[in-house]
Amino acid sequence: MGLKKLAEKVAEYNARLEQGKVEKIEPDHVKKVLKKLKKKTAELEAEIAATGNEDKKVRLNTKLAIAREHVERAEWLLDNVT
């Protein structure tokens, strides 16, 4: 999901928020998730550096790319909920 789709989801969320169907996303909640994502990214980077198995490195690099994308989305969301 790119940032454009994420922006659409945030717009839908804001509409539901105005209708009272959802609770407000607090910046602290996003920060908490962002902290976990950054920790996971660091763990994956360390595991990639430590492993000698090329197949495992490929799989871990895929996971790392996904984790970095989630970090980018969380940072974008944090900027938009504050």
N, C-alpha and C positions, 0 to 999 in steps of 0.2 A: 504494500500500500504506500503510495507516494504521498508527498505533503499535500497535494491538491485534494486527494481523497480524504486525508485526515482533516483538512480544512472543512470539507463538506460534512464530515461526521461531527465536528465541533459546532457547525451551524445547526445541524439537526439537534444536537444536545442542547444548545441554547434555546431552541424552540420548545423542546420538552421541559426545560427548566422554567421557562415563562409560564407554562401550563401547570406547573407544580407536579410533574410526573417523575422528576429525578431530583436528587440532592446536588448541591453545588460542589464542583470539584475544587478542593482547597489546594493552594500551592504547596502546602506541606506534604500532602498526599503524593503529589507529583515528584517532589524532592526526594521523598522516601523511596519511591520506585526507581528514580534516576540513580540514587546511591547504590541500590541493589544491581542495577544494570551495569554501572561502571565497575563494580566489584566483580561481576561475572565476566566482563570484558577482560579485566586484568588477569583473572584466573585462567581464561582461555589462552591468552597470550603467553602466560607462564607455562601452561601445559604444552603448547605448540613448541616452545623453545626447548622443553625437556624431552620431548619424544623423538625417537629416531625412525619410527614407523611412518613411511610416506603416505600410506592409505589413511592412517589416523590423522596425519597433518592435514590432508585434504578435507576430511570430515570436520575437523576442528576449525579450519579456516572458513568453512561454510557457516558454522555456528557463530564464529566471530563476526562475520559480515552481517549476519542477522542481528546480533547483539548491538553492533555499532549503528545499524539502522534504527533500532528501537531507542537507542540513546539519542539519536538525532530527533526522532519524533517526540520523545519526552521533553527535550530541551525546547522544541518548538511549542509544545503544549504549555510548558511552564511560562514561556513568554506571552502566551495568549490567555492564560487564566489569571494572570496577576494584574 
